[in-house]
């Protein structure tokens, strides 16, 4: 399984960006796909998660109300729509996947996921 993340770039505070993550090489009907981010000098942190059903997305409080995780089955792509960007959102964003449902208590834990994309850099200036 490979994950290709894209869509990062330079934005100003208040702008929007949309990240994409396209899994390939898989043939599964049940998965959990997530976005994590890692800012310079900080640990990787959970951003958002979506299960294969597309229901009940889960967000970190820092992005709730501003970011939306969604999927397009026809394009086999998961998106992270990021609105009202802040300088604190500056980080490398990674998508990751597990070929199973991840229980809620583990959904924010990076080691719950088996496959990781290469990351895409988002830089937000004030």
C-alpha positions in Angstrom: 0.0 0.0 0.0 1.3 3.4 -0.9 -0.1 6.8 0.1 0.5 9.9 -2.0 -0.1 13.2 -0.2 -0.3 16.4 -2.0 -1.7 19.9 -1.9 0.6 21.7 0.6 2.0 25.1 0.0 2.4 28.6 1.2 -0.7 30.4 2.6 -1.5 33.5 4.5 -3.4 33.5 7.8 -7.1 33.1 7.0 -6.5 31.3 3.7 -7.7 27.9 2.7 -5.8 24.9 1.4 -7.0 21.4 0.4 -4.7 18.4 0.9 -5.2 15.1 -0.9 -4.2 11.6 -0.1 -4.6 8.8 -2.6 -4.0 5.3 -1.4 -2.9 2.8 -4.0 -2.0 -0.9 -4.0 -4.8 -1.9 -1.7 -7.8 -4.0 -2.0 -9.7 -3.7 1.2 -13.2 -2.7 2.2 -12.5 -1.5 5.7 -10.0 1.0 6.8 -9.3 4.1 8.9 -7.4 6.9 7.3 -6.0 9.9 9.2 -4.0 13.1 8.9 -1.2 13.8 11.3 1.1 16.8 11.3 4.5 17.6 12.6 5.7 21.2 13.2 9.4 22.0 13.4 10.8 20.9 16.7 7.6 19.2 17.8 6.2 15.7 17.9 3.8 14.4 15.3 0.3 15.1 16.3 -3.2 13.9 15.3 -5.3 16.1 13.1 -8.3 14.2 11.7 -9.6 10.7 11.1 -12.2 9.1 8.8 -13.4 5.5 8.8 -14.2 3.6 5.6 -17.9 4.3 6.2 -17.3 8.0 5.8 -19.3 8.7 8.9 -18.3 10.1 12.3 -15.1 12.0 11.4 -12.9 12.7 14.3 -10.9 15.9 14.8 -8.4 17.4 17.2 -9.8 20.3 19.1 -7.2 22.6 17.5 -8.7 22.2 14.1 -12.3 21.4 14.8 -14.6 23.8 12.9 -11.9 24.8 10.5 -10.8 21.5 8.9 -12.9 18.9 7.2 -11.8 15.4 6.3 -13.8 13.7 3.5 -13.4 11.2 0.8 -14.3 10.7 -2.9 -14.8 7.1 -3.6 -14.8 7.5 -7.3 -11.3 9.1 -7.2 -10.2 6.9 -4.3 -8.9 10.0 -2.6 -9.3 11.5 0.9 -9.2 15.2 1.4 -8.4 17.5 4.2 -10.0 20.9 3.6 -8.3 23.5 5.8 -10.0 26.8 6.2 -9.1 29.8 8.4 -5.5 28.8 8.5 -3.3 30.0 11.3 0.5 30.3 11.6 0.2 27.5 14.2 -1.0 25.2 11.4 2.4 25.3 9.8 3.7 21.7 9.6 4.4 18.8 7.4 1.1 17.0 7.0 1.0 13.2 6.7 -1.8 10.9 5.8 -1.7 7.4 7.2 -3.9 4.3 7.0 -4.7 1.1 8.7 -6.6 -1.7 6.9 -9.1 -2.0 9.8 -11.2 0.0 12.0 -9.2 1.7 14.7 -11.0 2.0 18.0 -11.7 5.5 19.3 -9.2 5.2 22.1 -6.4 4.5 19.7 -7.4 6.8 16.8 -5.0 9.6 17.9 -2.0 7.2 18.3 0.5 7.2 15.4 1.5 3.6 15.9 -2.1 2.5 15.2 -1.4 3.0 11.5 0.6 0.8 9.2 1.1 2.9 6.1 2.3 6.5 5.9 2.6 8.9 3.0 5.7 11.0 2.5 4.2 14.2 3.9 3.3 17.6 2.3 4.5 20.9 3.7 2.0 23.6 4.7 3.4 27.0 5.6 1.1 29.7 7.0 2.4 33.2 7.3 0.8 35.9 9.5 
